[in-house]
Amino acid sequence: MESQFLKNRSINKQVGKLFYLRLIYACLMLPALAMVISSCDNAEAPLEVPTPDTHILLGPLDKSLINEPSVTFQWTGSNRLVGEFSYRCIPKRESWSEWSTDTSVTLEYLNQGNYVFEIRGRYEPGYEDEAPDQRTFTIDIPGPGMLLSPFKQNISSGEEFDVELLADEVTDMMFVHLILKFEPAQLEVLDAAAGRSFQSQPPAFFGTIDNSIGIVDVSMSTMGSEPSRLNGTGSVVIIRFRSISSGESRIYIDSRSEFRDSAGKTIDTISRIGSVIEIAEM
């Protein structure tokens, strides 16, 4: 009788132990079950993803005036999911840049004029910002100055192109002695002519070209012409080049160049900006 009692007691302990194990298992499974139910609910009502947005953090203020030919912009996404960005700067760069994780850019060799910079972001993959952030700004180099225009050109090897000398914000300019230097291994000069704003009748234009050492030496005057002088901004000399080999080549205004008014007085220039030529292989 006692033996049977002990046997029943042992069985009850095992049953109780099994009950408690099942109870603990059930408690552990409840959170997982809740997650499954929640995921099922979400499948019926998808989680709304915020629209990607981009904000400019650093750069020229909207409608600002910049007195140098380069600007830097820095930006960020509206949240950490916005991981790729694309920009454009009209008219410097009409098309959007490739998508990248970069969050800043420096735009160089900007000619004088008005620009619009735009930046947009996206989630990866493909969910794009529909309203890019933008800034408008104006490049205006302080004068009086002598500028080679455009400041930068991208051309192919063997291609012909023009570089124009612009007088910017000058007063009573009548005489010009221009010395341009260039790299003869990459460029050659085909022709030099008076610009539209500095032509005289009869012509008073004298120039020499030496492609062996890379130099153009031009002397010119508007004396006796109508109008007899240049006031403001205008084209002084147009030089036609041809590229010879690939690479980066620079054209610059030699320090010996002189610009004088009708009284023969030197016109001191605040800025003298050269030109950069990027030559690609054919």
C-alpha positions as CSV (number, residue, x, y, z in Angstrom):
1,M,0.0,0.0,0.0
2,E,2.8,2.4,0.9
3,S,4.6,1.4,-2.2
4,Q,1.6,2.3,-4.4
5,F,1.4,5.7,-2.6
6,L,5.0,6.5,-3.3
7,K,4.5,5.4,-6.9
8,N,1.5,7.7,-7.3
9,R,3.3,10.6,-5.7
10,S,6.2,10.2,-8.2
11,I,3.8,10.2,-11.1
12,N,2.1,13.4,-9.8
13,K,5.5,15.1,-9.5
14,Q,6.3,14.3,-13.1
15,V,2.9,15.5,-14.3
16,G,3.3,18.7,-12.4
17,K,6.8,19.2,-13.8
18,L,5.5,18.6,-17.3
19,F,2.7,21.1,-16.7
20,Y,5.1,23.8,-15.6
21,L,7.4,23.2,-18.5
22,R,4.5,23.7,-20.9
23,L,3.5,26.8,-19.1
24,I,7.0,28.3,-19.4
25,Y,7.1,27.3,-23.1
26,A,3.7,29.1,-23.7
27,C,5.0,32.2,-22.0
28,L,8.1,32.2,-24.2
29,M,6.0,31.8,-27.3
30,L,3.6,34.6,-26.7
31,P,5.9,37.5,-27.9
32,A,6.7,35.5,-31.1
33,L,3.0,34.9,-31.6
34,A,2.4,38.6,-31.1
35,M,5.0,39.5,-33.7
36,V,3.4,37.1,-36.2
37,I,0.0,38.6,-35.7
38,S,1.5,42.1,-36.0
39,S,3.3,41.2,-39.3
40,C,0.0,39.9,-40.6
41,D,-1.7,43.1,-39.7
42,N,1.1,45.1,-41.4
43,A,0.8,43.0,-44.5
44,E,-2.8,44.2,-44.8
45,A,-1.8,47.8,-44.0
46,P,1.8,48.5,-45.2
47,L,4.1,50.8,-43.2
48,E,4.1,54.3,-44.7
49,V,7.7,55.3,-45.8
50,P,8.4,59.1,-45.6
51,T,9.2,60.8,-48.9
52,P,12.9,61.3,-49.3
53,D,14.0,65.0,-49.0
54,T,17.3,66.8,-49.3
55,H,18.4,70.1,-47.6
56,I,21.4,72.4,-48.5
57,L,23.5,73.0,-45.4
58,L,26.3,75.1,-46.8
59,G,26.7,77.3,-49.9
60,P,25.7,80.7,-51.3
61,L,22.4,82.0,-50.0
62,D,19.6,82.2,-52.5
63,K,19.9,85.2,-54.9
64,S,23.4,85.9,-53.6
65,L,26.3,87.7,-55.5
66,I,29.6,85.8,-55.7
67,N,32.8,87.6,-56.6
68,E,34.9,84.6,-57.5
69,P,34.5,81.8,-60.2
70,S,33.9,78.9,-57.7
71,V,31.3,77.9,-55.1
72,T,31.0,75.0,-52.7
73,F,27.7,73.3,-51.6
74,Q,27.1,70.8,-48.8
75,W,23.9,69.0,-48.2
76,T,22.1,66.2,-46.2
77,G,19.1,63.9,-46.4
78,S,16.0,64.4,-44.4
79,N,16.6,61.1,-42.6
80,R,19.3,58.4,-42.5
81,L,17.6,56.4,-45.2
82,V,18.4,59.0,-47.8
83,G,21.8,57.7,-48.8
84,E,22.4,58.8,-52.4
85,F,22.4,62.2,-54.0
86,S,22.5,63.8,-57.5
87,Y,23.1,67.5,-58.4
88,R,23.1,69.9,-61.3
89,C,24.1,73.5,-61.9
90,I,22.4,75.3,-64.7
91,P,23.9,76.4,-67.1
92,K,27.3,75.0,-66.0
93,R,25.9,71.4,-65.9
94,E,22.5,70.9,-67.5
95,S,22.2,67.2,-66.8
96,W,22.0,65.5,-63.4
97,S,25.2,64.0,-62.0
98,E,25.5,60.3,-61.3
99,W,24.0,59.1,-58.0
100,S,26.6,59.0,-55.3
101,T,27.0,59.1,-51.5
102,D,28.9,62.4,-51.7
103,T,27.4,65.2,-49.6
104,S,29.4,68.2,-51.0
105,V,30.7,69.5,-54.3
106,T,32.9,72.4,-55.4
107,L,32.1,74.0,-58.8
108,E,35.0,75.7,-60.4
109,Y,35.7,77.9,-63.4
110,L,32.2,79.4,-63.4
111,N,31.9,82.2,-66.0
112,Q,30.1,85.4,-65.1
113,G,26.3,85.1,-65.1
114,N,23.3,83.6,-63.3
115,Y,23.2,80.0,-62.0
116,V,20.7,77.6,-60.4
117,F,22.1,74.8,-58.2
118,E,19.8,71.8,-57.5
119,I,20.3,68.8,-55.3
120,R,18.0,65.7,-54.8
121,G,18.3,62.5,-52.8
122,R,16.9,59.0,-52.9
123,Y,16.5,55.8,-51.0
124,E,18.3,52.8,-52.4
125,P,17.0,51.7,-54.7
126,G,15.1,54.2,-56.7
127,Y,12.7,56.1,-54.5
128,E,13.7,59.7,-55.4
129,D,13.2,63.2,-54.0
130,E,10.4,64.8,-56.1
131,A,11.2,68.4,-55.0
132,P,15.0,69.1,-55.1
133,D,16.4,71.8,-52.9
134,Q,17.8,74.7,-54.9
135,R,19.7,78.0,-54.7
136,T,20.1,80.7,-57.3
137,F,23.3,82.9,-57.4
138,T,25.2,85.2,-59.7
139,I,28.9,85.2,-60.5
140,D,30.3,88.7,-60.9
141,I,34.1,89.1,-60.9
142,P,35.1,92.5,-59.5
143,G,36.5,94.9,-62.1
144,P,38.3,96.4,-63.8
145,G,39.6,93.1,-65.0
146,M,40.8,91.1,-68.0
147,L,39.2,87.7,-68.3
148,L,39.8,84.8,-70.8
149,S,36.4,83.4,-71.6
150,P,35.3,80.7,-71.1
151,F,37.3,80.0,-68.0
152,K,37.2,76.3,-68.8
153,Q,36.5,74.2,-71.9
154,N,36.4,70.4,-72.5
155,I,37.4,69.5,-76.0
156,S,38.8,66.6,-78.0
157,S,42.3,66.2,-79.4
158,G,42.5,67.9,-82.8
159,E,39.5,70.1,-82.2
160,E,39.5,73.9,-83.0
161,F,38.1,76.3,-80.4
162,D,38.1,80.1,-79.5
163,V,39.3,81.8,-76.4
164,E,38.1,85.4,-76.0
165,L,39.7,88.2,-74.0
166,L,37.1,90.2,-72.2
167,A,37.6,93.6,-70.7
168,D,35.4,93.8,-67.6
169,E,34.1,97.0,-66.1
170,V,36.9,99.2,-67.6
171,T,36.7,102.9,-68.3
172,D,38.1,104.8,-71.3
173,M,40.3,101.8,-72.5
174,M,42.0,102.7,-75.8
175,F,45.3,100.8,-76.0
176,V,46.0,97.1,-75.4
177,H,49.3,95.2,-75.4
178,L,48.3,91.6,-74.7
179,I,50.7,88.7,-74.2
180,L,49.1,85.3,-73.9
181,K,51.1,82.2,-72.9
182,F,50.1,78.6,-73.6
183,E,51.6,75.1,-73.7
184,P,52.9,74.4,-77.2
185,A,53.0,70.7,-76.6
186,Q,49.3,70.6,-76.3
187,L,48.0,73.7,-78.2
188,E,48.7,75.7,-81.3
189,V,47.3,79.1,-82.3
190,L,45.7,79.4,-85.7
191,D,44.6,83.0,-85.7
192,A,44.2,86.2,-83.7
193,A,41.7,89.0,-84.4
194,A,40.2,92.1,-82.7
195,G,37.1,91.4,-80.7
196,R,33.7,92.9,-81.4
197,S,34.0,95.7,-78.9
198,F,37.6,96.7,-79.8
199,Q,37.6,97.1,-83.6
200,S,38.9,100.2,-85.3
201,Q,38.6,101.6,-88.7
202,P,41.2,101.7,-90.2
203,P,42.5,98.6,-88.5
204,A,45.2,99.2,-85.8
205,F,45.9,95.6,-84.9
206,F,49.4,94.1,-84.9
207,G,50.2,90.6,-83.6
208,T,52.8,87.9,-83.7
209,I,52.3,84.2,-83.0
210,D,55.1,81.8,-82.0
211,N,53.8,78.2,-81.6
212,S,57.3,76.9,-80.9
213,I,57.5,78.6,-77.5
214,G,53.7,79.1,-76.9
215,I,53.2,82.8,-77.1
216,V,50.8,85.3,-78.7
217,D,51.8,89.0,-78.6
218,V,49.1,91.5,-79.8
219,S,49.1,95.3,-79.8
220,M,46.0,97.2,-80.8
221,S,44.3,100.6,-80.4
222,T,40.9,102.1,-81.1
223,M,42.3,105.6,-81.8
224,G,40.6,107.2,-84.8
225,S,37.6,104.8,-84.7
226,E,34.0,105.2,-83.6
227,P,33.4,104.5,-80.8
228,S,37.0,105.6,-79.9
229,R,37.3,103.8,-76.6
230,L,35.8,100.9,-74.6
231,N,33.7,101.6,-71.6
232,G,32.2,98.9,-69.5
233,T,32.5,95.2,-70.6
234,G,33.3,93.9,-74.0
235,S,35.3,91.6,-76.3
236,V,38.9,92.7,-77.0
237,V,40.7,89.9,-78.7
238,I,39.6,86.5,-80.1
239,I,42.3,83.8,-80.4
240,R,41.6,80.6,-82.3
241,F,43.4,77.5,-81.0
242,R,43.7,73.8,-82.1
243,S,44.4,71.1,-79.6
244,I,47.3,68.7,-80.3
245,S,47.5,66.2,-77.5
246,S,45.3,65.1,-74.6
247,G,45.6,66.4,-71.0
248,E,45.0,69.6,-69.1
249,S,46.4,72.8,-70.6
250,R,46.4,76.4,-69.3
251,I,46.3,79.7,-71.1
252,Y,47.1,82.7,-69.1
253,I,47.6,86.5,-69.4
254,D,51.3,87.3,-69.0
255,S,52.1,89.9,-66.3
256,R,53.8,92.1,-69.0
257,S,50.5,92.8,-70.7
258,E,49.4,96.4,-70.6
259,F,46.1,98.2,-70.8
260,R,45.9,102.0,-71.1
261,D,43.3,104.8,-71.4
262,S,43.1,107.6,-73.9
263,A,45.6,109.7,-71.9
264,G,48.1,106.8,-72.0
265,K,47.6,106.0,-68.3
266,T,47.8,102.4,-67.2
267,I,44.5,100.8,-66.3
268,D,45.1,98.8,-63.1
269,T,43.2,95.6,-63.2
270,I,41.9,93.9,-60.0
271,S,41.5,90.5,-61.7
272,R,43.2,88.7,-64.5
273,I,41.8,85.2,-65.0
274,G,43.2,82.7,-67.5
275,S,41.6,79.6,-69.1
276,V,41.8,75.9,-68.5
277,I,41.5,73.5,-71.4
278,E,40.7,69.8,-70.8
279,I,41.7,67.8,-73.9
280,A,40.3,64.3,-74.3
281,E,41.8,61.7,-76.7
282,M,39.9,61.1,-79.9
